[in-house]
């Protein structure tokens, strides 16, 4: 299997010097000496002109001679190569792929919308040029396939799968590392290096978003009520203990029950309590 290899070209400034000598010599010889041999020098000088190439920083040029790969120029500068070489420029700069959110199913089958941002660059110019038809399009398609594979490995959250330690919403680095590995394996065939991959959009699909929002709200309400009741029980318990220790009032079991009931209503109510003044006995 052919691998990427470096090609060392001739300095372009030296090539310019040779071209100028050949063209000037040919023109001078034909004009002054009138010898047909100088036509060859002129033609050679003109023939060399297409061989000049400029390689900018973070850019490379893949050289092909009649269908045969000759090498890649990655050095920056002004060069001259064989004019018969076909030259394909391949950028080595880092690129961003901000994918549009796509609908997929998570591990437990919930439809979700997910999108990622991918930072990538060409690492092997031979693979990027010859092993795939269009490496930019290849990156886009394989990224979508990797997103679908990764999303199916984890639940969106742990509401339905309480045993799940890693979820898409809270997985963070673990989910990103899995996504990067999945992308690196898929894009290696095209000579692409995955520099970073992160989830940048995550939400339930529109058809279940409302139901999931109500479920989250109900869960939050239940959790808040649990805390309120827990705190109210502690406060009632503390009140009874303080009354007993300081011997403020002697309460039998019926009186304790009435007091506990009143305190729980006051402490657990979600609205302001209206006080009622009892001017009679404790039981009236």
C-alpha positions as CSV (number, residue, x, y, z in Angstrom):
1,X,0.0,0.0,0.0
2,X,1.4,3.4,-1.0
3,X,2.1,5.8,1.9
4,X,2.6,9.5,2.0
5,X,6.2,10.5,1.2
6,X,7.9,13.8,1.1
7,X,9.1,15.4,-2.1
8,X,12.1,17.8,-2.1
9,X,11.6,20.3,-5.0
10,X,14.1,22.7,-6.5
11,X,14.2,26.3,-5.3
12,X,11.9,28.4,-7.3
13,X,14.3,31.3,-7.4
14,X,16.9,29.1,-9.0
15,X,14.3,28.0,-11.5
16,X,13.5,31.6,-12.3
17,X,17.2,32.2,-12.9
18,X,17.4,29.3,-15.4
19,X,14.2,30.2,-17.2
20,X,15.4,33.8,-17.6
21,X,18.8,32.6,-19.0
22,X,17.2,30.2,-21.4
23,X,14.6,32.7,-22.7
24,X,17.0,35.6,-23.0
25,X,19.6,33.4,-24.7
26,X,17.0,32.1,-27.1
27,X,15.6,35.6,-27.9
28,X,19.2,37.1,-28.2
29,X,20.4,34.2,-30.4
30,X,17.5,34.4,-32.8
31,X,17.7,38.1,-33.1
32,X,21.5,38.5,-33.4
33,X,23.0,35.3,-34.5
34,X,20.0,34.0,-36.4
35,X,20.8,30.4,-35.6
36,X,17.8,28.0,-35.3
37,X,19.5,26.1,-32.4
38,X,18.5,29.0,-30.1
39,X,14.8,28.1,-30.7
40,X,15.4,25.0,-28.5
41,X,16.6,27.2,-25.6
42,X,13.6,29.5,-26.0
43,X,11.2,26.6,-26.0
44,X,12.8,24.9,-23.0
45,X,12.5,28.2,-21.1
46,X,8.9,28.5,-21.9
47,X,8.3,24.9,-21.1
48,X,9.7,25.3,-17.6
49,X,7.2,28.1,-16.7
50,X,4.3,25.8,-15.5
51,X,6.7,24.1,-13.1
52,X,6.6,26.9,-10.6
53,X,4.5,26.4,-7.4
54,X,4.0,28.4,-4.2
55,X,3.3,26.5,-1.0
56,X,1.7,28.6,1.8
57,X,2.0,27.9,5.5
58,X,-0.2,24.9,6.6
59,X,-0.7,23.9,3.0
60,X,0.7,21.0,0.9
61,X,0.9,20.1,-2.7
62,X,0.4,16.5,-3.9
63,X,2.5,15.7,-7.1
64,X,1.3,13.2,-9.7
65,X,3.1,12.2,-12.8
66,X,0.9,10.5,-15.4
67,X,-1.2,8.8,-12.7
68,X,1.8,7.9,-10.5
69,X,2.1,9.5,-7.0
70,X,5.5,11.1,-6.7
71,X,5.3,12.7,-3.3
72,X,3.9,15.6,-1.2
73,X,5.6,19.0,-0.8
74,X,4.8,20.3,2.8
75,X,7.7,22.8,3.1
76,X,6.6,26.4,2.7
77,X,8.1,28.6,0.0
78,X,8.5,29.1,-3.8
79,X,9.6,26.0,-5.7
80,X,10.0,24.5,-9.2
81,X,9.0,21.0,-10.1
82,X,8.7,19.0,-13.2
83,X,6.2,20.8,-15.5
84,X,4.6,17.4,-16.3
85,X,3.6,17.0,-12.7
86,X,-0.1,17.4,-11.8
87,X,-0.4,19.5,-8.7
88,X,-3.2,19.2,-6.1
89,X,-3.2,21.5,-3.2
90,X,-4.4,20.1,0.1
91,X,-4.9,22.4,3.1
92,X,-3.4,21.2,6.4
93,X,-5.2,23.8,8.5
94,X,-7.5,22.9,11.4
95,X,-11.2,23.0,10.3
96,X,-14.5,23.1,12.2
97,X,-17.5,21.0,11.5
98,X,-20.6,22.4,13.3
99,X,-23.1,19.7,12.5
100,X,-26.8,20.5,12.4
101,X,-28.8,18.7,15.1
102,X,-30.1,15.4,14.0
103,X,-32.8,13.2,15.4
104,X,-31.6,9.9,17.0
105,X,-32.7,7.4,19.6
106,X,-30.8,7.2,22.9
107,X,-30.0,3.9,24.7
108,X,-33.5,3.5,26.0
109,X,-35.2,4.5,22.8
110,X,-36.1,8.1,23.5
111,X,-36.0,10.3,20.4
112,X,-33.5,13.2,21.0
113,X,-31.9,16.0,19.0
114,X,-28.1,16.1,19.1
115,X,-25.4,18.0,17.3
116,X,-21.6,18.2,17.7
117,X,-18.7,20.4,16.9
118,X,-15.7,18.7,15.4
119,X,-12.2,20.1,15.0
120,X,-10.2,18.2,12.4
121,X,-7.3,18.5,9.9
122,X,-5.7,16.4,7.2
123,X,-2.8,14.4,8.5
124,X,-2.0,12.1,5.6
125,X,-2.3,13.8,2.2
126,X,-2.1,10.5,0.2
127,X,-5.1,9.0,2.0
128,X,-7.1,12.2,1.8
129,X,-6.4,12.6,-2.0
130,X,-6.6,9.0,-3.2
131,X,-8.4,6.8,-0.7
132,X,-11.6,8.8,-0.6
133,X,-13.5,10.7,-3.3
134,X,-14.1,13.9,-1.3
135,X,-12.5,14.0,2.2
136,X,-14.6,17.0,3.3
137,X,-17.8,15.3,2.5
138,X,-16.5,12.0,3.9
139,X,-15.9,13.8,7.3
140,X,-19.5,15.2,7.3
141,X,-21.1,11.8,6.6
142,X,-18.9,9.8,8.9
143,X,-19.5,12.3,11.7
144,X,-23.2,11.8,11.5
145,X,-22.8,8.1,11.6
146,X,-20.5,8.4,14.7
147,X,-23.1,10.7,16.4
148,X,-25.8,8.1,15.9
149,X,-23.5,5.3,17.3
150,X,-22.5,7.3,20.3
151,X,-26.0,8.5,21.1
152,X,-27.3,4.9,21.1
153,X,-24.7,3.9,23.8
154,X,-26.0,6.2,26.6
155,X,-29.4,7.3,27.9
156,X,-30.2,11.0,27.7
157,X,-30.5,11.2,31.5
158,X,-31.0,8.7,34.3
159,X,-34.8,9.3,35.0
160,X,-35.7,6.0,33.5
161,X,-32.3,4.3,33.9
162,X,-31.2,5.1,37.5
163,X,-28.3,2.7,37.3
164,X,-26.7,4.7,34.5
165,X,-23.5,6.4,35.8
166,X,-22.9,8.1,32.5
167,X,-25.6,10.0,30.5
168,X,-25.4,12.2,27.5
169,X,-26.5,15.2,29.5
170,X,-24.0,14.7,32.3
171,X,-21.4,12.5,30.8
172,X,-19.0,15.4,29.9
173,X,-15.5,14.1,29.2
174,X,-16.4,10.5,29.1
175,X,-18.9,11.0,26.3
176,X,-16.6,13.3,24.4
177,X,-13.7,10.8,24.6
178,X,-16.0,8.1,23.2
179,X,-17.1,10.4,20.4
180,X,-13.5,11.3,19.6
181,X,-12.4,7.6,19.5
182,X,-15.4,6.7,17.3
183,X,-14.6,9.5,14.9
184,X,-10.9,8.8,14.8
185,X,-11.5,5.2,13.8
186,X,-13.9,6.1,11.1
187,X,-11.8,9.0,9.6
188,X,-8.4,7.2,9.8
189,X,-9.1,5.8,6.3
190,X,-9.1,9.3,4.9
191,X,-6.0,10.4,6.7
192,X,-7.9,12.8,9.0
193,X,-6.8,13.7,12.5
194,X,-9.5,14.4,15.0
195,X,-8.3,17.2,17.3
196,X,-11.5,17.7,19.4
197,X,-15.1,16.6,19.4
198,X,-17.8,18.0,21.7
199,X,-21.6,17.9,21.9
200,X,-22.9,21.4,21.3
201,X,-26.6,20.7,21.2
202,X,-28.7,18.2,23.1
203,X,-32.5,18.2,23.7
204,X,-35.5,15.9,23.6
205,X,-37.2,15.7,20.2
206,X,-40.3,18.0,19.9
207,X,-42.8,15.2,20.1
208,X,-41.8,14.2,23.6
209,X,-40.2,17.5,24.8
210,X,-43.4,18.6,26.6
211,X,-44.0,15.3,28.4
212,X,-40.4,15.2,29.5
213,X,-40.5,18.7,30.8
214,X,-43.6,17.9,32.9
215,X,-41.9,14.8,34.2
216,X,-38.9,16.9,35.2
217,X,-41.1,19.5,36.9
218,X,-43.0,16.7,38.7
219,X,-39.7,15.2,39.9
220,X,-38.5,18.6,41.1
221,X,-41.8,19.2,43.0
222,X,-41.6,15.8,44.7
223,X,-38.0,16.4,45.7
224,X,-38.9,19.8,47.1
225,X,-41.9,18.4,49.0
226,X,-39.7,15.6,50.4
227,X,-37.3,18.2,51.8
228,X,-40.2,20.3,53.2
229,X,-41.7,17.4,55.0
230,X,-38.4,16.2,56.3
231,X,-37.7,19.7,57.7
232,X,-41.2,20.0,59.2
233,X,-40.9,16.7,61.0
234,X,-37.5,17.7,62.5
235,X,-39.0,21.1,63.6
236,X,-42.0,19.4,65.2
237,X,-39.8,16.9,67.0
238,X,-37.6,19.7,68.2
239,X,-40.6,21.7,69.5
240,X,-42.0,18.8,71.5
241,X,-38.6,18.1,73.0
242,X,-38.1,21.8,74.0
243,X,-41.5,22.0,75.6
244,X,-40.9,18.8,77.5
245,X,-37.4,19.8,78.7
246,X,-38.4,23.3,79.8
247,X,-41.7,22.0,81.4
248,X,-43.7,24.7,79.6
249,X,-46.9,22.6,79.3
250,X,-47.9,19.1,80.1
251,X,-49.2,17.5,76.9
252,X,-51.0,14.1,76.8
253,X,-51.0,12.0,73.7
254,X,-54.2,13.6,72.3
255,X,-52.8,17.1,72.8
256,X,-49.5,16.1,71.2
257,X,-51.4,14.8,68.2
258,X,-53.4,18.0,67.8
259,X,-50.3,20.1,68.1
260,X,-48.3,18.0,65.6
261,X,-51.2,18.2,63.1
262,X,-51.4,22.0,63.4
263,X,-47.7,22.4,63.1
264,X,-47.4,20.1,60.0
265,X,-50.2,22.0,58.3
266,X,-48.5,25.3,59.0
267,X,-45.0,24.2,58.0
268,X,-46.0,22.1,54.9
269,X,-48.5,24.4,53.4
270,X,-47.5,26.1,50.1
271,X,-49.7,29.2,51.0
272,X,-49.6,31.6,53.8
273,X,-51.5,30.3,56.8
274,X,-54.3,32.4,58.3
275,X,-54.1,32.4,62.1
276,X,-57.1,31.4,64.2
277,X,-57.3,32.6,67.8
278,X,-58.9,30.1,70.1
279,X,-60.5,31.9,73.0
280,X,-61.8,28.8,74.6
281,X,-60.0,25.6,75.8
282,X,-57.5,23.7,73.8
283,X,-60.2,21.4,72.5
284,X,-62.7,24.0,71.4
